[in-house]
Amino acid sequence: MPRQPRRRSYDQHCAAAHALDLVGDRWTLLVVRELLAGPRRYTDLHADLPGVSTDMLAGRLKDMEATGLVTRRRLPPPASASVYELTPRGRDLLPVLRALADWGAPDLAEPRPTDAVRAHWFAVPLLGPLTELGPGVVQVTLDEGEFHVRIGSDGGVAYGDGAADAPDVRLRTDAATCRALAAGERTLAEALESGRAEVRRTGAAAEPAATGAG
């Protein structure tokens, strides 16, 4: 039989309470955030979840496997590592994270000296603003690193950590502009016009670069 999660239930016949039984533990949704960017090794997950202990992360992953949110598979040779990845049920949590990011973005001020920052953490709150660029793969470059977003012709979105293999659009900006876009304080068009962002299209759809980042 599958291992049962260790979390105590709210014991309420309520859809919201049941959802919190599954994903309400500390770190669970942040693990989902990381795995929405693609399969990750345990060591990579631990590196991008600063503050989580190894025991806590291992326990969360086991619970998420037991509840059908995560699977683990062995990479084929010559790799010798295992990776964790979301199940379809786990990937269905993307709208939940987007709603949380939309709700939290207006209160996200300048990072504190103790705050860790990763470039791909801006991906979820920017999924909406980046759709202004149209369908295709958008590679976003910040001083903190890179991530990429895939925008479908149907408006569907997904994101990944690091550079894209063949992006249709390259966007360079900074963390402060990302926060402003996420909070709805400015549009992407306004960021380009003001010089806080720069866009360069590649391939057959290439166009002259927009105003450079200031």
Helices and strands as residue ranges (DSSP letters): H 15-23, H 28-35, H 42-47, H 54-66, E 70-74, E 82-86, H 88-91, H 94-104, G 105-107, G 119-122, H 123-130, G 131-133, E 136-142, E 145-151, E 157-161, E 169-172, H 175-183, H 188-194, E 198-201, G 203-205
